[in-house]
Amino acid sequence: MMHPTPADPAHGVAQSRRRLLRIAAGAGALVLARGALAADLRPTPANAEGPFYPPQKPADSDADLTHVEGRGGRAKGTILLVTGRVLDVKGMPVRDAVLEVWQANAFGRYIHPGDSDASGQLDPDFQGYARLAADSDGSFRIKTIKPPPYGARTPHIHFIVASRNARLTTQMFFEGEAMNERDGLYRYLSRDDRRASTGRFVAAPEPGAVAVAWDIVIA
């Protein structure tokens, strides 16, 4: 009759140590990954509100600026989808964030009484302003048109992001725009702040549209 070989205590201890080392290594890698993620989350820098924040908000202010409720047309210009998240510097979603968004239409004109004679024409099918809440994971989605350059300004979109603990007024720029380096509000930003203020182009889910991904990090 064969008897089982008694377990080698030293072998068992060695296996246990190896398991602990693997667990510790995995946990360490996770901590390092989280630390690297947090280290990459540079706060989105503040930028000028500008002169054309709308003094009177449109009756329709949802997250689709390409269509005005009650009208059958669509805003002129290239459809732009902006998606992203509102995060804190630790990478956690800011669930109670409320975003205000405003921009020029396809002719470079704002819906503002101070932007009139010297600018392009108004577009009655362009909403021009939106107010929306971030989702529970901090995500947001805006449908608008890609703004053109005007005057000395490169294409940009204005944002105000507010939560219980913070408020940020900023502007989102677009990667690769020829006028970025000539725009005074872009040029005054540091290299890192420029990256934090610039949306990157991604594949668009709609034919003929363009899409930009941009996370907003508030301190």
C-alpha positions, 0 to 999 in steps of 0.5 A: 500500500502506498502512503502519501508523501508528507508535505515538505514544510519548507516547500509550503512556506516558499509557495506561500511567500511566492503567492504573497509576492505576486499579490504584493506586486499586483497591488503595487502595480495597481497603486503605481497605475493609479498614481500615474493616472492621477499624476497625469490629471493636470487641472484644466486652466481657467481662461477668459469668459470673453465679452459674449456670455449671453445676458439672456439665455435662449428658451431652448438650452439643451445639449444639442445646439444644432437645432432650435425647438420649434424650428425645422432647420439645422444649424449651418456648419460642420456638425461637431460632437464633444464628449468627455468627463468632468473629473477631480484631480484624483480622477474621480467623477464630479457627479454634480457638475453643471456645464454652461457652453456658448460659442460663435456660429458658423459665421463667427457670430455670437448670439449677443447684442454686443456682437453685431455689425462687424461680425457675420450673420446670425443663424436662426437655427443655431442655439448658441448656448447650452446648459447641461448636467454631467452624468453620474460618471462625470461624462457629458456629450454636446452636439454643436457645430465646429466654430470657425476662427474670427478676428484674431481668435482661433476656433474655440468653445467657452465653458463654465463648469460648476459643482458644489466645491468649485467653479471653472471658467475656461475655453476649449481649443482644437488640436492642429488649428493653424491659428492656435499659435497666433491666438493671444489667449492660447499663447499665454498658456504654458505647454502643459496648460495648452494640452489640458485645454485642447480637445483631440479629434476622434472618430465621429459616429455620424457621417459628415461630422467631426468629434472631439474628446476632452476631459475637464479636470477641476481642482 
